[in-house]
Amino acid sequence: MTNCRLPKKTLTKMNKREITKYERLMKEVDKLFDHMDKVQRAATRYGRKIDKIKEPTAAQEKKEQKMINDGFRAMYFAHKKDDELSKFKNDIKKKYE
């Protein structure tokens, strides 16, 4: 996760639209990583619960796999948005530094 902010020197040179986009991307990245963490924790908890059962039913195994897939999907979107933020920050650094 890219959590380092742009320097104040660069922020003062940015126009209003760039600042708004930067703040929006930062909020979205934080929100998506929090969501990813929550989903992956739930999948891990359920997986450990299922591991304790000798013979889980097909529905339980299907639910476990769905939760795992949801965790990977959340991770994909979180990292995709983080890449977008990194690209934006690199473009701004090249433009103003």
C-alpha positions in Angstrom: 0.0 0.0 0.0 1.3 3.4 -0.9 0.9 5.4 2.2 3.5 8.1 1.7 2.1 11.5 0.9 3.3 14.0 -1.6 5.7 16.7 -0.3 4.1 20.0 0.7 6.2 21.8 -1.9 4.5 19.7 -4.6 1.0 20.1 -3.1 1.2 23.9 -3.1 2.0 23.8 -6.9 -1.0 21.6 -7.7 -4.2 23.0 -9.0 -7.6 22.4 -7.4 -8.6 19.6 -9.7 -5.4 17.7 -9.1 -5.7 18.1 -5.3 -9.3 16.9 -5.4 -8.3 13.8 -7.5 -5.3 13.1 -5.2 -7.5 13.3 -2.0 -10.2 11.1 -3.6 -7.7 8.5 -4.6 -6.1 8.5 -1.1 -9.6 8.0 0.5 -10.5 5.2 -1.9 -7.2 3.4 -1.4 -7.7 3.5 2.4 -11.3 2.3 2.1 -10.4 -0.5 -0.2 -7.5 -1.8 1.9 -9.7 -1.7 5.0 -12.4 -3.6 3.1 -9.8 -6.1 1.9 -8.6 -6.7 5.4 -12.1 -7.2 6.7 -13.0 -9.7 4.0 -9.8 -11.7 4.3 -10.2 -11.9 8.1 -13.7 -13.3 7.7 -12.5 -15.9 5.2 -9.7 -16.9 7.4 -12.0 -17.3 10.4 -14.5 -19.4 8.5 -11.7 -21.5 7.0 -10.3 -22.3 10.4 -13.8 -23.1 11.7 -14.3 -25.5 8.7 -10.9 -27.1 9.3 -12.0 -28.3 12.7 -15.0 -30.2 11.2 -14.1 -33.8 10.2 -16.3 -33.9 7.1 -17.7 -30.5 6.1 -20.7 -30.5 3.8 -20.6 -29.4 0.2 -22.4 -26.2 1.1 -19.8 -25.4 3.7 -16.9 -26.0 1.4 -18.7 -23.9 -1.3 -19.2 -21.0 1.1 -15.5 -21.3 2.2 -14.3 -21.1 -1.4 -16.7 -18.2 -2.1 -15.2 -16.3 0.9 -11.7 -17.0 -0.3 -12.5 -15.7 -3.8 -14.1 -12.6 -2.4 -10.9 -12.0 -0.5 -8.8 -12.2 -3.6 -11.3 -10.0 -5.5 -11.0 -7.4 -2.8 -7.2 -7.6 -2.9 -7.2 -7.2 -6.7 -9.3 -4.0 -6.6 -7.4 -2.6 -3.7 -4.0 -3.0 -5.4 -5.5 -1.8 -8.7 -6.5 1.4 -7.1 -3.2 1.7 -5.3 -1.4 1.4 -8.6 -3.6 4.2 -10.0 -2.6 6.4 -7.0 1.0 5.5 -7.5 0.8 6.4 -11.2 -0.9 9.7 -10.4 1.7 10.6 -7.8 4.6 9.8 -10.2 3.0 11.9 -12.9 2.6 14.8 -10.5 6.2 14.5 -9.3 7.4 14.6 -12.9 5.2 17.6 -13.6 6.1 19.7 -10.6 9.6 18.6 -9.5 
